[in-house]
Amino acid sequence: RIATKEQLDSRERDRALVQTSTTKADIERRLVAIIEEAHGVQQVEQVLDTQALPAAQAARQASERMFEMGKVDILSVLVSRRDEAMLRLKQLDLAAQEWELMADWTELTGVTP
């Protein structure tokens, strides 16, 4: 049996509606995931800024003072400087991640958050 033009048009319309619905649901899921990831990044940044970096700076300063007094060797100073630098690098990684999330959001919605 051969389908009529109206039947073919109806099937194509139904297929397009299903595809549109699926695409919209997929976009909504991706937007929710972006929001959740952005909140996680912000939480890590807050801990980094308020706790980890100040502690690393204090440790570096203490090791430098201890070195000046002859209580520790240069390795302790270098390790504390490295630890602080690694935390600063993590800040940059988080900033890059935020920019990527913003780009993903803009790509999906056409609007900059």
N, C-alpha and C positions, 0 to 999 in steps of 0.2 A: 504494500500500500504506500502511495506517495503522499507526503505531507503537503498541505497547502501553504501558500505564502503567509497567511495569517498565523498558521500553526508554527511555522518557522520563526516568524517575528515574535510570537509569544514566548517561545522557548528561549530565544536570544535575550529577550527582555528579562525573563526569569533568571537566566544565567548571569546577566549583568547585575541584577539586584542582589543575588547571592554573593557575587564577587565583591560588590561595593560594601555589603554588610560585613563580610569577612575582613576586608581591608580596613574598614573603620574600627572594628574590634581590635585588630592587630595594632593599629596606631594608638588606640586608647591604652592598650597593655604596655606598649613601649613608653608612652608618656608617663604612666604610673611608675614604671621602672626607673625612668630618668629622675623623677621627683624623689623616689626612695634613695637612689644612689647619691643625689645631690645633698639630701639631709645627712646621709652617712659621712660624706666628705666634709660638710660643715661641722659635724660633731668632732671629727678627727682634727680639723683645723683649730677648733676651740681648745681642745686638750693640748695640742701642740703649742699654741700661742700662750695659753694661761699657765700651763704646768711644765711641759717637757722642755721647751726652750729656756724659760727662766731657770730651771734646775740645771740644765746643761751649761748655761752661762755662769751660774754660781760655781759649778764644779770646775769649770775652766779657770775662773778667777782664783779659786782656792788652790788649785794645782799650781798655778803660776806663782802665787805667794809662797807656797810650800817649797817650790823650786828655788825661789830667790833666797829663802832661808836655809837652803841646803838640806831640806828634809826628804825630798824625793828627787828622782832622776828625771832627765828630759823626756823619757818615754811617757811618764805620767802626764806631762804637759801636752805632748803630741796626741796622746789618746783622747784627752779631754777636748782638745781642739777639733780632732777628727769627729768625735761624737756630736759636737755642736754643729759642725759643718754638715754632717749627715742629716740632722734635723732640719737645717735650713734647706737642704736639697729636697727633703720630703715636702716642705712648704711649696717649693716650685712645682713638684710633681702634682700636688693637690690643686694648685692653681691651673695647671695645664689640664687636669681632669675636669675641673669646673668649666673651662672654656670648651672642651670637647662635648660636655653635656649640653651646654648652651647651644652649640652648633647643631647637635642632634635635635634639640627641641625646635630650633628655628627651621631646620629642614623639614620636620614633620608638620609644623603648624603654620609656618610662614611668618611667625611673629617672634620678635626677640623678647625673651623673658626679662 
